[in-house]
């Protein structure tokens, strides 16, 4: 592994969830960007959004569910219900060693 500022990457601190949060912000930004054209064709704008406007909400949801990109946490893609489809790793701490216990791939 590469060194960051003279430290091993595992020793730099931070939160494990940070890459997921970063990718979530990108997913939303890309989805919002994707809605501009379809909304314009309907004579609408993102600025018209409110919580009672189902048309704009549906367009945002549709754009998010069709998003697919390489994020910092891996490939980002969503299923029809809006859940992120990703590998799940389950690890177990055995003494002082972190061992891989299970890898679950929702796509297989």
N, CA, C and O atoms as CSV, one atom per row, in Angstrom:
chain,resi,resn,atom,element,x,y,z
A,1,UNK,N,N,0.830,-1.189,0.000
A,1,UNK,CA,C,0.000,0.000,0.000
A,1,UNK,C,C,0.872,1.248,0.000
A,1,UNK,O,O,1.988,1.259,0.519
A,2,UNK,N,N,0.329,2.282,-0.592
A,2,UNK,CA,C,1.095,3.523,-0.649
A,2,UNK,C,C,1.032,4.242,0.694
A,2,UNK,O,O,0.145,4.000,1.512
A,3,UNK,N,N,1.983,5.114,0.891
A,3,UNK,CA,C,2.054,5.895,2.133
A,3,UNK,C,C,1.414,7.255,1.921
A,3,UNK,O,O,1.600,7.872,0.871
A,4,UNK,N,N,0.669,7.725,2.896
A,4,UNK,CA,C,0.043,9.043,2.859
A,4,UNK,C,C,0.670,9.889,3.949
A,4,UNK,O,O,0.475,9.632,5.137
A,5,UNK,N,N,1.421,10.895,3.542
A,5,UNK,CA,C,2.052,11.760,4.531
A,5,UNK,C,C,2.948,10.997,5.489
A,5,UNK,O,O,3.069,11.363,6.658
A,6,UNK,N,N,3.581,9.929,4.996
A,6,UNK,CA,C,4.460,9.138,5.839
A,6,UNK,C,C,3.724,8.135,6.710
A,6,UNK,O,O,4.346,7.461,7.531
A,7,UNK,N,N,2.395,8.023,6.546
A,7,UNK,CA,C,1.616,7.079,7.349
A,7,UNK,C,C,1.018,6.002,6.457
A,7,UNK,O,O,0.744,6.231,5.280
A,8,UNK,N,N,0.825,4.851,7.024
A,8,UNK,CA,C,0.117,3.775,6.375
A,8,UNK,C,C,-1.347,4.213,6.238
A,8,UNK,O,O,-1.893,4.770,7.190
A,9,UNK,N,N,-2.011,3.982,5.079
A,9,UNK,CA,C,-3.394,4.430,4.912
A,9,UNK,C,C,-4.334,3.975,6.024
A,9,UNK,O,O,-5.265,4.703,6.369
A,10,UNK,N,N,-4.115,2.788,6.592
A,10,UNK,CA,C,-4.970,2.300,7.672
A,10,UNK,C,C,-4.806,3.095,8.964
A,10,UNK,O,O,-5.637,2.989,9.867
A,11,UNK,N,N,-3.749,3.882,9.057
A,11,UNK,CA,C,-3.476,4.641,10.281
A,11,UNK,C,C,-3.843,6.119,10.157
A,11,UNK,O,O,-3.548,6.903,11.058
A,12,UNK,N,N,-4.477,6.506,9.062
A,12,UNK,CA,C,-4.773,7.917,8.855
A,12,UNK,C,C,-6.069,8.368,9.511
A,12,UNK,O,O,-6.337,9.569,9.545
A,13,UNK,N,N,-6.883,7.460,10.032
A,13,UNK,CA,C,-8.144,7.827,10.682
A,13,UNK,C,C,-9.238,8.032,9.663
A,13,UNK,O,O,-9.116,7.612,8.512
A,14,UNK,N,N,-10.312,8.681,10.090
A,14,UNK,CA,C,-11.443,8.903,9.193
A,14,UNK,C,C,-12.545,7.902,9.459
A,14,UNK,O,O,-12.466,7.106,10.395
A,15,UNK,N,N,-13.538,7.946,8.656
A,15,UNK,CA,C,-14.695,7.074,8.817
A,15,UNK,C,C,-14.814,6.132,7.631
A,15,UNK,O,O,-14.604,6.542,6.490
A,16,UNK,N,N,-15.151,4.870,7.892
A,16,UNK,CA,C,-15.325,3.894,6.821
A,16,UNK,C,C,-16.458,4.295,5.887
A,16,UNK,O,O,-16.451,3.935,4.709
A,17,UNK,N,N,-17.429,5.035,6.404
A,17,UNK,CA,C,-18.604,5.413,5.619
A,17,UNK,C,C,-18.340,6.589,4.690
A,17,UNK,O,O,-19.168,6.878,3.826
A,18,UNK,N,N,-17.212,7.276,4.842
A,18,UNK,CA,C,-16.929,8.475,4.052
A,18,UNK,C,C,-17.009,8.222,2.542
A,18,UNK,O,O,-17.613,9.028,1.835
A,19,UNK,N,N,-16.425,7.137,2.020
A,19,UNK,CA,C,-16.549,6.909,0.574
A,19,UNK,C,C,-17.997,6.714,0.133
A,19,UNK,O,O,-18.373,7.137,-0.960
A,20,UNK,N,N,-18.802,6.082,0.967
A,20,UNK,CA,C,-20.214,5.875,0.630
A,20,UNK,C,C,-20.961,7.203,0.604
A,20,UNK,O,O,-21.794,7.431,-0.273
A,21,UNK,N,N,-20.667,8.076,1.560
A,21,UNK,CA,C,-21.300,9.396,1.597
A,21,UNK,C,C,-20.880,10.217,0.385
A,21,UNK,O,O,-21.707,10.889,-0.232
A,22,UNK,N,N,-19.614,10.165,0.048
A,22,UNK,CA,C,-19.101,10.887,-1.119
A,22,UNK,C,C,-19.823,10.426,-2.384
A,22,UNK,O,O,-20.259,11.244,-3.195
A,23,UNK,N,N,-19.946,9.099,-2.544
A,23,UNK,CA,C,-20.623,8.553,-3.721
A,23,UNK,C,C,-22.113,8.882,-3.724
A,23,UNK,O,O,-22.700,9.066,-4.790
A,24,UNK,N,N,-22.729,8.958,-2.550
A,24,UNK,CA,C,-24.148,9.312,-2.465
A,24,UNK,C,C,-24.379,10.735,-2.963
A,24,UNK,O,O,-25.351,11.000,-3.669
A,25,UNK,N,N,-23.483,11.650,-2.595
A,25,UNK,CA,C,-23.604,13.038,-3.053
A,25,UNK,C,C,-23.441,13.093,-4.569
A,25,UNK,O,O,-24.184,13.803,-5.247
A,26,UNK,N,N,-22.465,12.342,-5.111
A,26,UNK,CA,C,-22.272,12.308,-6.556
A,26,UNK,C,C,-23.477,11.697,-7.258
A,26,UNK,O,O,-23.895,12.189,-8.306
A,27,UNK,N,N,-24.036,10.635,-6.698
A,27,UNK,CA,C,-25.205,9.991,-7.308
A,27,UNK,C,C,-26.360,10.981,-7.411
A,27,UNK,O,O,-27.022,11.064,-8.446
A,28,UNK,N,N,-26.597,11.722,-6.350
A,28,UNK,CA,C,-27.682,12.703,-6.370
A,28,UNK,C,C,-27.376,13.828,-7.362
A,28,UNK,O,O,-28.258,14.243,-8.115
A,29,UNK,N,N,-26.149,14.317,-7.369
A,29,UNK,CA,C,-25.776,15.396,-8.299
A,29,UNK,C,C,-25.950,14.949,-9.751
A,29,UNK,O,O,-26.481,15.696,-10.572
A,30,UNK,N,N,-25.506,13.739,-10.065
A,30,UNK,CA,C,-25.644,13.226,-11.426
A,30,UNK,C,C,-27.115,13.024,-11.795
A,30,UNK,O,O,-27.518,13.301,-12.925
A,31,UNK,N,N,-27.911,12.543,-10.841
A,31,UNK,CA,C,-29.344,12.343,-11.088
A,31,UNK,C,C,-30.042,13.674,-11.325
A,31,UNK,O,O,-30.862,13.793,-12.236
A,32,UNK,N,N,-29.722,14.673,-10.511
A,32,UNK,CA,C,-30.338,15.991,-10.700
A,32,UNK,C,C,-29.958,16.557,-12.066
A,32,UNK,O,O,-30.797,17.128,-12.763
A,33,UNK,N,N,-28.698,16.396,-12.440
A,33,UNK,CA,C,-28.237,16.873,-13.747
A,33,UNK,C,C,-28.980,16.165,-14.879
A,33,UNK,O,O,-29.312,16.773,-15.896
A,34,UNK,N,N,-29.238,14.859,-14.685
A,34,UNK,CA,C,-29.922,14.060,-15.696
A,34,UNK,C,C,-31.388,14.470,-15.887
A,34,UNK,O,O,-31.966,14.205,-16.941
A,35,UNK,N,N,-31.985,15.102,-14.896
A,35,UNK,CA,C,-33.399,15.478,-14.970
A,35,UNK,C,C,-33.634,16.780,-15.727
A,35,UNK,O,O,-34.763,17.061,-16.128
A,36,UNK,N,N,-32.595,17.573,-15.930
A,36,UNK,CA,C,-32.766,18.894,-16.539
A,36,UNK,C,C,-33.448,18.794,-17.904
A,36,UNK,O,O,-34.426,19.499,-18.152
A,37,UNK,N,N,-32.953,17.935,-18.786
A,37,UNK,CA,C,-33.521,17.796,-20.130
A,37,UNK,C,C,-34.972,17.321,-20.122
A,37,UNK,O,O,-35.833,17.974,-20.712
A,38,UNK,N,N,-35.261,16.187,-19.459
A,38,UNK,CA,C,-36.642,15.711,-19.432
A,38,UNK,C,C,-37.618,16.711,-18.800
A,38,UNK,O,O,-38.752,16.843,-19.260
A,39,UNK,N,N,-37.187,17.404,-17.763
A,39,UNK,CA,C,-38.068,18.401,-17.144
A,39,UNK,C,C,-38.298,19.584,-18.079
A,39,UNK,O,O,-39.408,20.109,-18.165
A,40,UNK,N,N,-37.242,20.000,-18.778
A,40,UNK,CA,C,-37.368,21.129,-19.707
A,40,UNK,C,C,-38.357,20.790,-20.823
A,40,UNK,O,O,-39.132,21.640,-21.261
A,41,UNK,N,N,-38.318,19.527,-21.276
A,41,UNK,CA,C,-39.246,19.083,-22.318
A,41,UNK,C,C,-40.701,19.166,-21.842
A,41,UNK,O,O,-41.614,19.293,-22.658
A,42,UNK,N,N,-40.915,19.094,-20.540
A,42,UNK,CA,C,-42.264,19.182,-19.960
A,42,UNK,C,C,-42.587,20.600,-19.495
A,42,UNK,O,O,-43.633,20.844,-18.894
A,43,UNK,N,N,-41.676,21.530,-19.782
A,43,UNK,CA,C,-41.900,22.911,-19.355
A,43,UNK,C,C,-41.682,23.123,-17.870
A,43,UNK,O,O,-42.230,24.056,-17.284
A,44,UNK,N,N,-40.876,22.251,-17.254
A,44,UNK,CA,C,-40.604,22.332,-15.813
A,44,UNK,C,C,-39.122,22.564,-15.588
A,44,UNK,O,O,-38.314,22.425,-16.507
A,45,UNK,N,N,-38.766,22.922,-14.345
A,45,UNK,CA,C,-37.367,23.101,-13.941
A,45,UNK,C,C,-37.186,22.498,-12.549
A,45,UNK,O,O,-38.150,22.346,-11.798
A,46,UNK,N,N,-35.957,22.162,-12.217
A,46,UNK,CA,C,-35.681,21.662,-10.864
A,46,UNK,C,C,-36.069,22.697,-9.806
A,46,UNK,O,O,-36.463,22.346,-8.694
A,47,UNK,N,N,-35.953,23.964,-10.167
A,47,UNK,CA,C,-36.306,25.034,-9.229
A,47,UNK,C,C,-37.788,25.022,-8.872
A,47,UNK,O,O,-38.192,25.641,-7.887
A,48,UNK,N,N,-38.614,24.314,-9.673
A,48,UNK,CA,C,-40.044,24.200,-9.398
A,48,UNK,C,C,-40.350,23.112,-8.374
A,48,UNK,O,O,-41.501,22.943,-7.972
A,49,UNK,N,N,-39.316,22.367,-7.946
A,49,UNK,CA,C,-39.546,21.242,-7.032
A,49,UNK,C,C,-40.133,21.705,-5.702
A,49,UNK,O,O,-39.718,22.713,-5.129
A,50,UNK,N,N,-41.107,20.939,-5.236
A,50,UNK,CA,C,-41.572,21.008,-3.851
A,50,UNK,C,C,-42.030,19.595,-3.486
A,50,UNK,O,O,-42.136,18.732,-4.357
A,51,UNK,N,N,-42.295,19.366,-2.232
A,51,UNK,CA,C,-42.594,18.011,-1.776
A,51,UNK,C,C,-43.959,17.509,-2.233
A,51,UNK,O,O,-44.272,16.334,-2.039
A,52,UNK,N,N,-44.767,18.359,-2.826
A,52,UNK,CA,C,-46.069,17.943,-3.335
A,52,UNK,C,C,-46.055,17.681,-4.831
A,52,UNK,O,O,-47.054,17.226,-5.387
A,53,UNK,N,N,-44.930,17.962,-5.497
A,53,UNK,CA,C,-44.840,17.812,-6.934
A,53,UNK,C,C,-44.353,16.409,-7.285
A,53,UNK,O,O,-43.150,16.149,-7.308
A,54,UNK,N,N,-45.287,15.516,-7.556
A,54,UNK,CA,C,-44.950,14.119,-7.832
A,54,UNK,C,C,-44.243,13.942,-9.175
A,54,UNK,O,O,-43.457,13.009,-9.335
A,55,UNK,N,N,-44.507,14.814,-10.133
A,55,UNK,CA,C,-43.903,14.709,-11.454
A,55,UNK,C,C,-42.381,14.894,-11.378
A,55,UNK,O,O,-41.626,14.105,-11.947
A,56,UNK,N,N,-41.949,15.922,-10.685
A,56,UNK,CA,C,-40.509,16.178,-10.561
A,56,UNK,C,C,-39.864,15.113,-9.680
A,56,UNK,O,O,-38.756,14.657,-9.963
A,57,UNK,N,N,-40.552,14.718,-8.621
A,57,UNK,CA,C,-40.036,13.665,-7.736
A,57,UNK,C,C,-39.816,12.375,-8.515
A,57,UNK,O,O,-38.782,11.724,-8.364
A,58,UNK,N,N,-40.785,12.004,-9.348
A,58,UNK,CA,C,-40.672,10.779,-10.149
A,58,UNK,C,C,-39.511,10.876,-11.132
A,58,UNK,O,O,-38.821,9.885,-11.375
A,59,UNK,N,N,-39.291,12.050,-11.695
A,59,UNK,CA,C,-38.187,12.232,-12.650
A,59,UNK,C,C,-36.836,12.091,-11.942
A,59,UNK,O,O,-35.914,11.482,-12.485
A,60,UNK,N,N,-36.716,12.646,-10.747
A,60,UNK,CA,C,-35.476,12.512,-9.973
A,60,UNK,C,C,-35.241,11.046,-9.614
A,60,UNK,O,O,-34.127,10.539,-9.748
A,61,UNK,N,N,-36.290,10.373,-9.159
A,61,UNK,CA,C,-36.193,8.958,-8.789
A,61,UNK,C,C,-35.780,8.112,-9.993
A,61,UNK,O,O,-34.928,7.232,-9.870
A,62,UNK,N,N,-36.383,8.376,-11.155
A,62,UNK,CA,C,-36.059,7.644,-12.378
A,62,UNK,C,C,-34.587,7.879,-12.756
A,62,UNK,O,O,-33.883,6.942,-13.129
A,63,UNK,N,N,-34.139,9.111,-12.658
A,63,UNK,CA,C,-32.752,9.430,-13.006
A,63,UNK,C,C,-31.774,8.751,-12.051
A,63,UNK,O,O,-30.731,8.256,-12.478
A,64,UNK,N,N,-32.107,8.726,-10.765
A,64,UNK,CA,C,-31.227,8.082,-9.785
A,64,UNK,C,C,-31.153,6.580,-10.032
A,64,UNK,O,O,-30.077,5.987,-9.952
A,65,UNK,N,N,-32.291,5.967,-10.332
A,65,UNK,CA,C,-32.313,4.517,-10.536
A,65,UNK,C,C,-31.639,4.077,-11.827
A,65,UNK,O,O,-31.326,2.897,-11.985
A,66,UNK,N,N,-31.413,4.997,-12.746
A,66,UNK,CA,C,-30.708,4.644,-13.977
A,66,UNK,C,C,-29.251,5.115,-13.947
A,66,UNK,O,O,-28.541,5.017,-14.948
A,67,UNK,N,N,-28.817,5.623,-12.805
A,67,UNK,CA,C,-27.428,6.067,-12.659
A,67,UNK,C,C,-26.500,4.875,-12.557
A,67,UNK,O,O,-26.857,3.842,-11.991
A,68,UNK,N,N,-25.324,5.024,-13.099
A,68,UNK,CA,C,-24.293,3.998,-13.030
A,68,UNK,C,C,-22.955,4.692,-13.241
A,68,UNK,O,O,-22.727,5.304,-14.284
A,69,UNK,N,N,-22.064,4.596,-12.245
A,69,UNK,CA,C,-20.753,5.235,-12.374
A,69,UNK,C,C,-19.759,4.579,-11.430
A,69,UNK,O,O,-20.138,3.867,-10.500
A,70,UNK,N,N,-18.485,4.829,-11.684
A,70,UNK,CA,C,-17.425,4.326,-10.813
A,70,UNK,C,C,-17.179,5.358,-9.724
A,70,UNK,O,O,-16.688,6.452,-10.002
A,71,UNK,N,N,-17.516,5.017,-8.498
A,71,UNK,CA,C,-17.310,5.907,-7.370
A,71,UNK,C,C,-16.074,5.520,-6.590
A,71,UNK,O,O,-15.382,4.566,-6.944
A,72,UNK,N,N,-15.795,6.255,-5.532
A,72,UNK,CA,C,-14.617,5.934,-4.719
A,72,UNK,C,C,-14.825,4.653,-3.916
A,72,UNK,O,O,-13.853,4.034,-3.485
A,73,UNK,N,N,-16.079,4.247,-3.710
A,73,UNK,CA,C,-16.364,3.010,-2.978
A,73,UNK,C,C,-16.604,1.831,-3.907
A,73,UNK,O,O,-16.950,0.743,-3.447
A,74,UNK,N,N,-16.427,2.029,-5.204
A,74,UNK,CA,C,-16.660,0.963,-6.175
A,74,UNK,C,C,-17.730,1.372,-7.165
A,74,UNK,O,O,-18.102,2.543,-7.248
A,75,UNK,N,N,-18.225,0.397,-7.917
A,75,UNK,CA,C,-19.251,0.675,-8.914
A,75,UNK,C,C,-20.557,1.034,-8.210
A,75,UNK,O,O,-20.990,0.336,-7.293
A,76,UNK,N,N,-21.181,2.131,-8.649
A,76,UNK,CA,C,-22.417,2.610,-8.036
A,76,UNK,C,C,-23.556,2.413,-9.030
A,76,UNK,O,O,-23.549,2.970,-10.127
A,77,UNK,N,N,-24.527,1.613,-8.625
A,77,UNK,CA,C,-25.721,1.345,-9.430
A,77,UNK,C,C,-26.845,1.001,-8.453
A,77,UNK,O,O,-26.594,0.481,-7.365
A,78,UNK,N,N,-28.083,1.293,-8.849
A,78,UNK,CA,C,-29.225,1.086,-7.968
A,78,UNK,C,C,-30.217,0.122,-8.591
A,78,UNK,O,O,-30.312,0.022,-9.815
A,79,UNK,N,N,-30.964,-0.597,-7.738
A,79,UNK,CA,C,-32.007,-1.484,-8.244
A,79,UNK,C,C,-33.318,-0.706,-8.400
A,79,UNK,O,O,-33.361,0.494,-8.130
A,80,UNK,N,N,-34.375,-1.379,-8.830
A,80,UNK,CA,C,-35.658,-0.719,-9.099
A,80,UNK,C,C,-36.282,-0.096,-7.855
A,80,UNK,O,O,-37.096,0.821,-7.965
A,81,UNK,N,N,-35.908,-0.584,-6.673
A,81,UNK,CA,C,-36.438,-0.023,-5.424
A,81,UNK,C,C,-35.587,1.120,-4.891
A,81,UNK,O,O,-35.926,1.720,-3.871
A,82,UNK,N,N,-34.482,1.429,-5.571
A,82,UNK,CA,C,-33.626,2.526,-5.155
A,82,UNK,C,C,-32.508,2.128,-4.215
A,82,UNK,O,O,-31.789,2.991,-3.711
A,83,UNK,N,N,-32.348,0.832,-3.968
A,83,UNK,CA,C,-31.263,0.360,-3.101
A,83,UNK,C,C,-29.989,0.207,-3.918
A,83,UNK,O,O,-30.021,-0.218,-5.073
A,84,UNK,N,N,-28.872,0.558,-3.303
A,84,UNK,CA,C,-27.601,0.413,-4.000
A,84,UNK,C,C,-27.264,-1.066,-4.117
A,84,UNK,O,O,-27.372,-1.825,-3.153
A,85,UNK,N,N,-26.856,-1.456,-5.310
A,85,UNK,CA,C,-26.444,-2.838,-5.545
A,85,UNK,C,C,-24.930,-2.879,-5.417
A,85,UNK,O,O,-24.215,-2.294,-6.230
A,86,UNK,N,N,-24.447,-3.568,-4.399
A,86,UNK,CA,C,-23.006,-3.593,-4.149
A,86,UNK,C,C,-22.631,-4.892,-3.448
A,86,UNK,O,O,-23.473,-5.601,-2.898
A,87,UNK,N,N,-21.357,-5.166,-3.490
A,87,UNK,CA,C,-20.850,-6.304,-2.741
A,87,UNK,C,C,-20.916,-5.987,-1.263
A,87,UNK,O,O,-20.730,-4.842,-0.850
A,88,UNK,N,N,-21.181,-7.012,-0.469
A,88,UNK,CA,C,-21.149,-6.885,0.976
A,88,UNK,C,C,-20.045,-7.801,1.488
A,88,UNK,O,O,-20.028,-8.997,1.196
A,89,UNK,N,N,-19.135,-7.230,2.246
A,89,UNK,CA,C,-18.058,-8.012,2.856
A,89,UNK,C,C,-18.314,-8.100,4.355
A,89,UNK,O,O,-18.558,-7.092,5.017
A,90,UNK,N,N,-18.257,-9.293,4.866
A,90,UNK,CA,C,-18.368,-9.485,6.313
A,90,UNK,C,C,-17.029,-10.034,6.781
A,90,UNK,O,O,-16.551,-11.064,6.306
A,91,UNK,N,N,-16.444,-9.314,7.724
A,91,UNK,CA,C,-15.149,-9.719,8.263
A,91,UNK,C,C,-15.290,-10.023,9.750
A,91,UNK,O,O,-16.207,-9.539,10.413
A,92,UNK,N,N,-14.375,-10.824,10.253
A,92,UNK,CA,C,-14.398,-11.184,11.669
A,92,UNK,C,C,-13.011,-10.953,12.252
A,92,UNK,O,O,-11.999,-11.344,11.672
A,93,UNK,N,N,-12.991,-10.314,13.402
A,93,UNK,CA,C,-11.733,-10.102,14.103
A,93,UNK,C,C,-11.431,-11.352,14.919
A,93,UNK,O,O,-12.150,-11.673,15.865
A,94,UNK,N,N,-10.360,-12.057,14.547
A,94,UNK,CA,C,-9.943,-13.283,15.233
A,94,UNK,C,C,-8.621,-12.997,15.918
A,94,UNK,O,O,-7.559,-13.035,15.296
A,95,UNK,N,N,-8.702,-12.711,17.208
A,95,UNK,CA,C,-7.519,-12.279,17.950
A,95,UNK,C,C,-7.160,-10.878,17.503
A,95,UNK,O,O,-7.897,-9.927,17.759
A,96,UNK,N,N,-6.029,-10.753,16.835
A,96,UNK,CA,C,-5.613,-9.444,16.316
A,96,UNK,C,C,-5.658,-9.402,14.791
A,96,UNK,O,O,-5.199,-8.439,14.177
A,97,UNK,N,N,-6.216,-10.454,14.181
A,97,UNK,CA,C,-6.249,-10.553,12.726
A,97,UNK,C,C,-7.684,-10.413,12.229
A,97,UNK,O,O,-8.593,-11.090,12.709
A,98,UNK,N,N,-7.870,-9.512,11.247
A,98,UNK,CA,C,-9.168,-9.334,10.620
A,98,UNK,C,C,-9.252,-10.309,9.452
A,98,UNK,O,O,-8.483,-10.210,8.495
A,99,UNK,N,N,-10.192,-11.254,9.534
A,99,UNK,CA,C,-10.319,-12.287,8.504
A,99,UNK,C,C,-11.609,-12.117,7.726
A,99,UNK,O,O,-12.658,-11.817,8.296
A,100,UNK,N,N,-11.521,-12.312,6.419
A,100,UNK,CA,C,-12.688,-12.254,5.564
A,100,UNK,C,C,-13.573,-13.453,5.884
A,100,UNK,O,O,-13.106,-14.592,5.889
A,101,UNK,N,N,-14.831,-13.200,6.147
A,101,UNK,CA,C,-15.767,-14.248,6.523
A,101,UNK,C,C,-16.719,-14.569,5.374
A,101,UNK,O,O,-16.984,-15.739,5.100
A,102,UNK,N,N,-17.237,-13.536,4.697
A,102,UNK,CA,C,-18.228,-13.740,3.661
A,102,UNK,C,C,-18.191,-12.594,2.663
A,102,UNK,O,O,-18.026,-11.436,3.045
A,103,UNK,N,N,-18.343,-12.918,1.388
A,103,UNK,CA,C,-18.518,-11.929,0.325
A,103,UNK,C,C,-19.847,-12.234,-0.334
A,103,UNK,O,O,-20.071,-13.342,-0.822
A,104,UNK,N,N,-20.740,-11.230,-0.346
A,104,UNK,CA,C,-22.051,-11.414,-0.970
A,104,UNK,C,C,-22.177,-10.443,-2.130
A,104,UNK,O,O,-22.040,-9.233,-1.952
A,105,UNK,N,N,-22.438,-10.968,-3.311
A,105,UNK,CA,C,-22.613,-10.157,-4.511
A,105,UNK,C,C,-24.075,-10.243,-4.909
A,105,UNK,O,O,-24.534,-11.299,-5.344
A,106,UNK,N,N,-24.810,-9.156,-4.769
A,106,UNK,CA,C,-26.239,-9.144,-5.057
A,106,UNK,C,C,-26.539,-9.450,-6.521
A,106,UNK,O,O,-27.651,-9.861,-6.851
A,107,UNK,N,N,-25.553,-9.253,-7.404
A,107,UNK,CA,C,-25.752,-9.466,-8.823
A,107,UNK,C,C,-25.617,-10.926,-9.247
A,107,UNK,O,O,-25.911,-11.255,-10.396
A,108,UNK,N,N,-25.189,-11.793,-8.365
A,108,UNK,CA,C,-24.993,-13.206,-8.734
A,108,UNK,C,C,-25.697,-14.123,-7.782
A,108,UNK,O,O,-25.638,-15.342,-7.942
